[in-house]
């Protein structure tokens, strides 16, 4: 089983707020997550994949916002 991490850990890894993660979940975008009873957990592998998918090699590739906006 892959390592599950909290939204606080994800927010710290990405230098974003937990509110941003919560907003993305409500809007159905961003990083896939697990809801275990009342707890939200992210699969570390999915977080790393999301980061890789957001990787750019040129500023001309960047269109603003996240890839899901």
Protein Blocks (a to p, Z undefined) as FASTA:
>chain_A
ZZdddfklmmmmnopafklmmmmmmnopajddddehjaccddfklmmmmmmmmpcfbfkl
pggiafkZZ
